């Protein structure tokens, strides 16, 4: 399979450029040229993070590299994507060369996201005759990161007691109980066949992801999977990415910091306080799900490998106004133009800020650890003293642990 995709590389690149450039030219003409871009992508294809106990392919000898690592196909995913991004945003790259003042790249502190960013940059910035330093058609470009336990932006694992409490309350809410009841038969079926208890949406997603990757690798799946994979598992697996940001408060504390940074980047660019033209974020399917759901534009479908969100700032040459366009590239062809609820496809930046006001933290650190508990959607105090007490009592407890894919 890997060799087939590698052989198809020229065709993949041609398809991406044809469809992507057509939409880009249309938006440039109708709205205005991109003057700044936030790029968030998921890593490329990887091996399973973990196999289930009864998995016939849980021996590492079936796989080309260690668990959770980027495969050669995954590297190619991002090299091709990097080529496409270069074609679309070439005008934002001074002299067509890598320039540290023009682009900043940040990744989660995970092998597959760091490697995906490096492969992507190799596609974006192949060295020209001035930049060539050896026979290798490649040049080193910095990718920045922070430890996962400190990362509130992409890994979203930095401690936030208030989020932990709000998440715990949602998980035990009537709405969540109804969701779990809907999939109870599926939980039971999977538990009886995979060798471990599956009793929540994350459990379905992890199993779905493993089966999906094994299918990609042309491995024959066990007979029992035909009853549920992919059809019956696809919906709850996709829904699992919406749960961490299901309420306004969860959105604000989970996806809010990344939304805030992207909007701040664009405002600083308009104000002349930001030199760079491109901000790149290399993350996970959870990062993409959290961002899109926080903005109210997630389709509740599992983000595929190398899925990419483009948050563009455009300047209209007729009225001089700045507009935001958001695109989601979840396949090898043309990206989809998304519309924020309450606005149009090209939304004025000020209106974007107004629409997303409730999910943007004023001071994330303060809000995460504040004893003043209030409903972030309307600024009114909670009436539940039990919730207030739980926040106070949780300050010295261990945080809830979340995984990334």
C-alpha positions, 0 to 999 in steps of 0.5 A: 500500500505504501509503495502504491501511494508513493508511486501516485505522488505526482498525481496527488500533487497535481490534483491538490494544486488544481482544486486548491488553486481554483478555490483560492483564485475565486476567494482572492477575486471575490473577497481579497488576497490572504495577508496572514494565515493560521495553519493547523494540521493533524499528523500524517498516517501512523501506526496504532498507539495501542492494540486491543487485547484480542488483536491478532496484530498486536505483535510489533512485527506486523508494523514498519515502526514502533507504536504511534510513530509516523509511517512513510505514507504519513511522511508523504502525506505531509510532504504533499500537503507542504507542496500544496500550502506553498502553492497556495500561499507562495505570495506570503513567502518573501523571495520564495525562500524560507525566512524565519521572520515570515513563518513560525512553526509550533508542534506538540511534543510528540514524535509524529507531530514533530516529524509531520511538521518537518516533512511538511516544511520540506515540501513547503521550502525546498532549497533553491540554488542559494539555499542548497548546502549539500546534495540533499534537496532539503534544508533544516527549518526550526519547529518549536514545542513545549512539554505536553504537561505545559501545553494549553494550546495544542496538546491541551494538557496543561492543568486546569482545575476548573476544566476538570470539574466542568468536564466531570460534571458533564460526563455525569450529566443526564445528556451524557447518560443519554448518549451512553445509553444510545450506544450501550449495545455497541459498548457491550458488543465491543467489550465481548469481542476485543478483550477489554471493557469499552464503556465510553466514546473514547473507548470506541474511538481508540478501537475504531482508530486501530481497526482503521489503521489495520485496514489501511495496512491491508490486514484482514480484520477479525470476522466479528468486526464486520458487524460494527466496523466501520458503519456502526462505530463511525458516528460515536467515534466522531462524536467523541471529538466533540465531548471535550468541548461540548459546553460553552465553559468546556469550549472556553477552557479547552479550545479557547486558548488556540482560538484566542491566539489565532485571532490575536495573530490576525489583529496584530498583523492588521495593527502592524505588530506582527512581522510574520505572515504564517503561523503553523500548528502541528497537532492531533485529531483532538486538536482539530476537533477541539478547535472546530467545535469551539468555533461551532463548525465541527461536523462530528466526523473523526479528522483524518490523517493530515486534516488541515484547518486554514484560518485566513485573514484577507484584505479587500482591496475595494473597501480596505476591510479585513475578513476571515475565511475558514477552510477545512481540508480533510481529503487530498482534493479541494478544501471546504469553505466553512461558515461561522454560525451567525456570519457569512463565509467571509466574516469581518474580523471584528464580527468573528471576535463578537461571535466567539466572545463567550469561548475566548478566555480573558486570562486562561490561567486565572479562569482555570484556577479561580475560586470564583465560579460563574457561567462563562456563557453569560457571566452569571454566578452558578447556583450550585454550591456543590460545584463551587465547593468541588472547584475549591476542593480540587485545587490540590488534586491530580488533574484529569488525564486526557489522551491525544491521537 
